[in-house]
């Protein structure tokens, strides 16, 4: 497996080389033809080759991104105008084959947003009683032939009718629910503003929503505002898919994908795909999810308040995340079950447990990352039958992998190693139940070096080691030759050791242990505004 990891690391470097120059700030010498998209002044009848319509009405921007993708040539650059209006369409870059290793298809979003919101038209509502209406996205009768989920979102036949997709996970309908209202994504809108949600139809307020997630088909209930008619109400909800890439050598930068009925950004099979400075938030499944044998670089970005996980990479995918923020997502921050995954200079906090969860045979590498549990956010770990462990959840749970120069704080368990792993030059503190848990299956291969363990407990195999018993335990466990220290002083919000810390030079090459994140990753945990880098 280690040889596969080295091989794929080399493959990733090679296949991303065509646009890695641009990512690193070095000009790409490949000449590109520009295509333009503008949902204010554009038209899909235009050729897309000019940013504004020409007087003769032949040249100018397209109105939709998909139209520009279809018109673009190999290695084109598509420039999206940030008009302040969302681009409401499903994006599928599949079987176009317009990217090459040295000349990728590039999509510049300029901070624009692709949105999955769709208006439920007045005639599509069913009157239930009095001022209550229902919507379940009925698409056709028995003669309608549903398409597979991977083509159009999973229509399903129920009796003599066919129903399209309805929102999956969200804060009211899922099996856990968000711990705080602030974290909950608002996905049902009335006249441009999020409407109040309730968990029982009987509690439905005027202008509010009840989403019956368990009904077959799923159904949204809506009570009219006082004195209003259904024709007067603009109700919007996620019905479009997000941004899917299955082709090779595609670069997507400075773009947001929100309110998708599934993943905000997703990939299948594509080699050499780059998502740079993207924002995948408020989606009904993952913020970003990679599948198949895809090889992907995610460089910068924000993934928050998604109904599945912030990140979910599975099958045989190979991914590298750099300078990425993952926060306040349901279930997990990052779920890894592909071939191999790396996170560099990333921070994950406030997600439901674990912040990072890696299963199966994948190898995970975490370098210079901050992992902060949910102690302050009121979150915890789902332990079954509706019960929640309020202890902040697990920080990192991996089958096998390496943790280097990371900081793990505010969790019920800091790190859980299932099969094999190594921890080096890190800080693990303020974890109520255990700082590190090494399963019996991992005791023969586990290694730790130059890591600060704050006062607390370590579980090694079937042995629970307290701080008082550490010195005796270290005699028979060479990796534990250090000692559990009193809680080191950490400076919020990035939980870094201060410059005058006595442990400043305890790490490798006289570098401070724990994560030292780039300046742009500073944040206020109580700030509701999503954070993302300014476009370069």
C-alpha positions in Angstrom: 0.0 0.0 0.0 2.9 2.4 0.8 4.2 1.9 -2.7 0.8 2.7 -4.1 0.8 5.9 -2.1 4.2 7.0 -3.4 3.2 6.1 -7.0 0.0 8.1 -6.8 1.7 11.1 -5.2 3.9 11.2 -8.3 0.9 10.8 -10.6 -0.9 13.7 -8.8 2.1 15.9 -9.3 2.4 15.0 -13.0 -1.3 15.3 -13.9 -1.8 18.6 -12.1 1.4 20.1 -13.4 -0.4 21.9 -16.3 -2.3 24.2 -13.9 -0.2 23.8 -10.7 1.9 26.6 -12.2 -1.1 28.9 -12.2 -2.0 27.8 -8.7 1.5 28.6 -7.5 1.3 32.1 -9.1 3.5 31.3 -12.1 2.0 32.2 -15.5 0.8 29.4 -17.6 2.2 30.0 -21.1 -0.6 28.1 -22.8 -2.8 30.4 -24.9 -6.5 30.0 -24.1 -9.7 31.1 -25.9 -12.0 32.9 -23.5 -15.7 32.2 -23.3 -18.0 34.5 -21.2 -21.1 33.8 -19.1 -23.4 36.6 -17.8 -26.9 35.8 -16.5 -28.0 39.5 -16.7 -27.2 40.4 -20.3 -26.2 37.0 -21.9 -28.2 34.6 -24.0 -27.5 31.0 -24.8 -28.1 31.8 -28.5 -24.9 33.9 -28.5 -21.4 32.5 -29.2 -20.0 33.2 -25.8 -16.9 34.9 -27.2 -17.4 38.4 -25.9 -18.2 39.7 -22.4 -21.1 41.9 -23.7 -23.5 41.4 -26.6 -22.4 42.8 -29.9 -24.7 45.3 -31.8 -25.5 42.7 -34.4 -26.8 40.3 -31.8 -24.4 37.4 -32.8 -21.6 37.6 -30.4 -21.7 37.9 -26.6 -21.9 36.0 -23.4 -24.1 33.0 -22.8 -26.6 33.2 -20.0 -25.8 29.8 -18.5 -22.5 28.1 -17.7 -23.6 24.8 -19.3 -24.1 26.6 -22.6 -20.6 28.0 -22.4 -19.1 24.6 -21.6 -20.8 23.0 -24.6 -19.6 25.8 -26.9 -16.0 26.0 -25.6 -13.1 24.4 -27.4 -10.3 22.2 -25.9 -8.4 24.0 -23.2 -10.7 27.0 -23.1 -11.1 29.5 -20.3 -14.7 30.2 -19.2 -15.1 33.5 -17.4 -18.3 33.8 -15.2 -19.6 37.3 -14.5 -20.4 37.9 -10.8 -23.6 39.8 -11.4 -25.0 39.3 -7.9 -27.6 36.9 -9.2 -27.1 33.2 -8.6 -26.6 30.9 -11.6 -29.5 28.5 -11.0 -28.6 25.4 -13.0 -27.1 21.9 -12.6 -23.5 21.7 -13.8 -22.3 18.4 -15.2 -18.9 18.4 -17.0 -19.1 14.9 -18.4 -17.9 13.4 -21.6 -16.9 16.8 -23.1 -13.1 15.9 -23.0 -12.0 19.5 -23.3 -9.1 19.5 -20.9 -5.6 18.3 -21.5 -2.7 17.7 -19.1 -0.8 20.8 -20.3 -3.9 22.7 -21.3 -6.8 22.2 -18.8 -10.3 23.5 -19.2 -10.5 26.4 -16.8 -13.6 27.9 -15.2 -13.1 31.3 -13.4 -16.1 32.0 -11.2 -15.0 35.5 -10.0 -16.9 34.8 -6.7 -20.2 33.9 -8.4 -22.6 31.3 -7.0 -24.2 28.3 -8.6 -27.4 27.6 -6.7 -29.7 24.5 -6.5 -32.7 26.6 -5.5 -35.8 26.3 -7.7 -39.1 28.0 -7.3 -42.0 25.7 -6.6 -44.5 27.2 -8.9 -48.0 27.9 -7.5 -49.7 25.4 -9.8 -47.4 22.6 -8.4 -48.7 22.9 -4.9 -51.5 20.8 -3.5 -54.1 22.3 -1.2 -54.3 20.3 2.0 -56.7 22.3 4.1 -57.4 25.9 5.1 -54.2 27.8 4.4 -51.9 24.8 4.3 -50.3 23.5 1.0 -48.0 20.6 0.2 -45.3 20.1 -2.4 -43.7 16.7 -3.3 -42.2 17.4 -6.8 -44.4 15.1 -8.8 -42.9 14.9 -12.3 -45.3 12.8 -14.4 -47.7 9.9 -14.6 -47.2 6.2 -15.1 -46.0 6.7 -18.7 -42.9 8.7 -17.4 -39.7 6.7 -17.5 -37.4 7.5 -14.6 -33.7 8.0 -15.2 -30.9 6.5 -13.1 -29.7 8.6 -10.1 -26.4 9.5 -11.8 -28.2 11.0 -14.8 -30.9 13.2 -13.3 -31.0 13.0 -9.5 -32.9 9.9 -8.8 -36.5 10.0 -9.9 -38.5 7.3 -8.2 -41.8 5.6 -9.2 -44.4 5.3 -6.5 -47.6 3.7 -7.5 -48.7 5.3 -10.7 -46.7 8.4 -10.3 -43.0 9.5 -10.7 -41.4 11.9 -8.3 -38.2 13.9 -8.7 -35.6 14.5 -6.0 -36.5 16.3 -2.8 -34.0 17.6 -0.2 -32.2 14.8 1.7 -30.4 15.7 4.8 -31.2 19.0 6.4 -31.3 20.4 9.9 -34.9 19.4 10.6 -35.2 16.1 8.9 -32.0 14.2 9.5 -31.4 11.6 12.1 -29.3 13.9 14.3 -30.1 17.5 13.8 -27.7 20.5 14.3 -26.9 21.4 17.9 -27.6 25.1 17.4 -29.8 27.2 15.2 -26.8 29.2 14.1 -25.3 26.1 12.5 -28.4 24.9 10.8 -28.5 25.6 7.1 -31.6 27.4 5.9 -32.8 25.8 2.7 -36.5 26.8 2.4 -37.1 30.3 1.3 -40.2 32.5 1.2 -40.1 35.7 -0.9 -36.3 35.6 -0.8 -35.9 35.1 3.0 -35.5 31.8 4.9 -38.8 30.8 6.5 -39.2 29.3 10.0 -39.1 25.5 10.3 -40.9 23.2 12.7 -40.7 19.5 13.4 -44.5 18.8 13.5 -47.2 19.7 11.0 -49.4 20.8 13.9 -46.9 23.5 14.9 -46.7 25.0 11.4 -46.7 28.9 11.7 -47.9 31.3 9.1 -45.2 31.6 6.5 -43.4 28.5 7.9 -42.4 25.1 6.7 -42.6 21.5 7.9 -40.6 19.0 5.9 -41.7 15.4 6.2 -38.5 13.6 5.5 -40.0 10.2 6.3 -43.0 10.4 3.9 -42.9 8.5 0.6 -42.5 10.6 -1.4 -40.9 13.3 0.8 -43.2 16.2 1.2 -42.8 19.9 2.1 -45.7 21.6 3.9 -46.2 25.4 3.8 -48.7 27.6 5.6 -49.6 30.8 3.9 -48.8 34.1 5.6 -51.9 35.9 6.9 -54.1 37.2 4.1 -51.8 35.8 1.3 -52.7 33.5 -1.6 -50.4 30.8 -2.9 -50.0 32.8 -6.1 -48.5 35.7 -4.1 -45.8 33.5 -2.5 -42.4 32.7 -4.0 -41.3 29.5 -2.3 -37.8 28.2 -3.2 -36.1 25.0 -2.2 -33.1 22.8 -3.3 -34.1 20.8 -6.4 -31.1 21.2 -8.7 -27.9 19.2 -8.4 -24.6 20.8 -7.8 -21.3 21.0 -9.7 -20.2 17.6 -11.0 -16.9 17.0 -12.9 -16.2 13.6 -14.4 -13.8 14.7 -17.2 -10.0 14.9 -16.9 -8.0 18.1 -16.4 -10.6 20.6 -15.3 -9.8 23.6 -13.1 -12.6 25.3 -11.2 -11.7 28.4 -9.2 -13.4 31.2 -7.2 -16.8 29.7 -7.4 -19.5 28.8 -4.8 -22.0 25.9 -5.1 -24.8 26.1 -2.6 -28.3 24.7 -1.9 -27.7 21.6 -4.1 -30.0 18.7 -3.6 -26.9 16.6 -3.2 -23.2 17.6 -3.2 -22.1 21.1 -3.8 -19.0 19.9 -5.7 -18.5 16.3 -6.8 -16.2 14.3 -9.0 -16.2 10.9 -10.6 -13.2 9.4 -12.4 -11.6 12.7 -13.4 -7.8 12.9 -13.3 -6.0 16.2 -12.7 -9.1 18.1 -11.5 -8.5 21.2 -9.4 -11.0 23.0 -7.2 -9.3 26.3 -6.2 -10.8 28.7 -3.6 -14.3 27.2 -3.9 -17.1 27.4 -1.4 -19.4 24.4 -1.0 -21.9 25.3 1.7 -25.6 24.8 2.6 -26.0 21.7 0.5 -28.3 18.8 1.3 -25.4 16.2 1.1 -21.7 16.9 1.1 -19.9 20.2 0.5 -17.5 18.3 -1.8 -17.3 14.6 -2.5 -14.9 12.7 -4.8 -15.5 9.2 -6.1 -14.3 6.6 -8.6 -10.6 6.8 -9.4 -10.5 10.6 -9.4 -7.3 12.4 -8.6 -8.1 15.8 -7.3 -6.4 18.9 -5.7 -8.6 21.1 -3.5 -6.6 24.3 -2.9 -8.2 26.8 -0.6 -11.9 27.0 0.2 -14.7 26.8 2.7 -17.1 23.8 3.3 -19.7 24.6 6.0 -23.2 23.7 7.2 -23.8 20.9 4.8 -26.3 18.2 5.5 -24.0 15.2 4.9 -20.4 15.9 5.7 -18.2 18.8 4.7 -16.1 16.3 2.7 -16.7 12.7 1.7 -14.1 11.0 -0.6 -14.8 7.4 -1.3 -14.2 4.4 -3.7 -10.7 4.7 -5.1 -10.3 8.4 -5.0 -7.1 10.2 -4.3 -7.3 13.7 -2.9 -5.1 16.5 -1.5 -6.6 19.4 0.5 -4.6 22.5 1.1 -5.6 25.7 3.0 -9.2 24.4 3.4 -11.7 25.3 6.2 -14.3 22.7 7.1 -16.8 23.7 9.9 -20.2 23.2 11.3 -21.2 20.3 9.1 -23.5 17.5 10.1 -22.2 14.0 10.8 -18.5 14.6 10.1 -16.2 17.3 8.9 -14.3 15.0 6.6 -15.1 11.3 5.8 -12.3 9.5 3.9 -12.7 6.0 2.5 -10.9 6.2 -0.8 -7.3 5.2 -1.7 -5.4 8.0 -0.2 -6.0 11.5 1.2 -3.9 14.3 2.5 -4.7 17.5 4.3 -2.2 20.3 4.5 -2.7 23.6 6.4 -6.4 22.9 7.0 -8.6 23.5 10.0 -11.7 21.6 10.9 -13.9 22.6 13.8 -17.5 22.5 15.1 -18.5 19.6 13.0 -20.4 16.6 14.4 -18.1 13.8 15.3 -15.5 12.9 14.2 -14.0 16.0 12.7 -12.0 13.6 10.5 -13.1 10.0 10.0 -11.2 7.6 7.8 -12.3 4.1 7.2 -11.4 1.1 5.1 -7.9 0.6 3.6 -7.2 4.3 2.8 -4.1 6.0 4.0 -4.5 9.5 5.5 -1.8 12.1 6.0 -2.5 15.2 8.1 0.2 17.9 8.2 -0.1 21.3 9.9 -3.8 21.0 10.6 -6.0 22.3 13.4 -8.7 20.0 14.6 -11.0 21.5 17.2 -14.0 19.6 18.6 -17.4 20.8 19.5 -17.0 21.5 23.2 -17.8 25.2 22.9 -20.3 24.6 20.0 -22.6 22.3 22.0 -22.0 19.4 19.6 -21.1 15.8 20.4 -21.1 12.3 19.2 -24.1 10.3 18.1 -24.1 7.1 20.1 -27.3 5.5 18.9 -31.0 5.5 19.8 -31.2 9.2 19.7 -28.5 9.7 22.4 -25.8 12.2 22.1 -22.4 12.2 23.9 -22.0 16.0 24.6 -18.2 15.6 25.2 -17.2 17.3 21.9 -16.9 14.1 19.8 -13.8 12.5 18.4 -11.2 14.7 16.7 -9.5 12.2 14.4 -10.4 8.6 13.8 -8.3 6.8 11.3 -7.5 3.2 10.3 -4.0 4.0 9.3 -2.1 7.2 8.6 0.3 9.9 9.8 -0.4 13.0 11.9 2.4 15.6 11.8 2.6 19.1 13.3 -1.1 19.1 14.1 -3.1 20.5 17.0 -6.1 18.6 18.3 -8.2 20.2 21.0 -11.6 20.2 22.7 -12.7 16.7 21.9 -14.0 13.8 24.0 -11.2 11.7 22.3 -8.4 13.5 20.5 -7.1 10.8 18.2 -8.3 7.2 17.7 -5.9 4.8 15.7 -7.6 1.6 14.5 -4.9 -0.3 12.6 -1.6 1.6 12.4 -0.4 5.2 12.7 2.2 7.7 13.7 1.9 11.0 15.5 4.8 13.5 15.5 5.5 17.1 16.5 1.9 17.6 17.5 -0.1 19.0 20.4 -3.1 17.1 21.8 -5.0 18.9 24.6 -8.3 19.4 26.4 -9.8 16.0 25.4 -12.0 14.9 28.2 -12.1 11.1 27.8 -8.8 10.3 26.2 -6.1 12.2 24.5 -5.1 9.2 22.3 -6.8 5.9 21.9 -4.7 3.1 20.3 -6.9 0.1 19.5 -5.4 -3.4 20.4 -5.0 -4.0 16.6 -2.7 -1.0 16.3 -0.4 -1.4 19.3 2.3 -3.3 17.5 2.7 -0.6 14.8 1.9 2.7 16.5 4.6 5.4 16.8 4.7 8.8 18.5 7.5 11.3 18.7 8.0 14.8 20.0 4.4 15.3 20.7 2.9 17.3 23.6 0.1 15.4 25.4 -1.6 17.7 27.9 -2.6 16.3 31.2 -5.1 13.5 30.5 -5.6 9.9 29.7 -4.1 7.6 27.0 -5.8 4.3 26.1 -3.3 1.8 24.7 -4.8 -1.5 23.7 -6.7 -2.6 26.7 -4.8 -0.4 29.2 -6.0 3.0 30.4 -2.9 5.1 31.3 -3.3 8.1 33.6 -0.8 10.9 33.9 0.3 9.5 37.3 1.0 6.1 35.7 2.8 7.5 32.6 6.4 7.1 33.8 6.0 3.4 34.6 4.1 2.8 31.4 6.9 4.5 29.4 9.4 1.9 30.5 7.6 -0.8 28.5 6.4 1.4 25.6 9.5 3.1 23.9 7.3 5.5 22.0 6.1 6.9 25.3 9.5 7.8 26.6 8.4 11.4 26.9 5.8 12.4 29.5 2.3 13.7 29.8 2.8 17.4 30.5 0.6 19.9 32.3 -1.8 21.6 29.9 0.3 23.8 27.6 -0.8 27.4 27.2 -2.5 27.8 23.8 -3.5 31.1 22.2 -6.9 31.2 20.5 -8.4 31.3 18.0 -5.8 29.0 16.3 -4.7 27.2 19.4 -1.0 27.9 18.8 1.7 27.8 21.4 2.8 31.3 22.2 6.3 32.4 21.3 7.4 32.3 24.9 6.2 28.7 25.5 8.8 26.4 27.0 7.8 23.9 24.4 8.5 26.2 21.4 11.5 24.2 20.3 10.3 20.8 21.3 9.4 19.9 17.7 11.5 18.9 14.8 14.0 21.3 13.3 13.3 23.8 16.2 9.9 24.4 14.9 7.1 24.8 17.4 5.0 21.7 17.9 1.4 21.7 16.6 -0.1 23.6 13.7 1.2 26.9 12.6 -1.4 27.9 10.1 -1.0 30.6 7.4 -2.2 34.1 8.4 -5.3 34.0 6.2 -6.7 31.2 8.3 -7.5 33.4 11.2 -11.2 33.6 12.1 -13.8 34.5 14.7 -15.6 31.3 15.8 -18.8 33.4 16.5 -18.9 35.0 13.2 -21.8 33.9 11.0 -20.3 35.3 7.8 -18.6 32.5 5.8 -15.0 33.0 5.2 -13.1 32.4 2.0 -10.0 33.9 0.5 -10.2 36.8 -1.8 -9.5 35.7 -5.4 -5.8 36.0 -6.3 
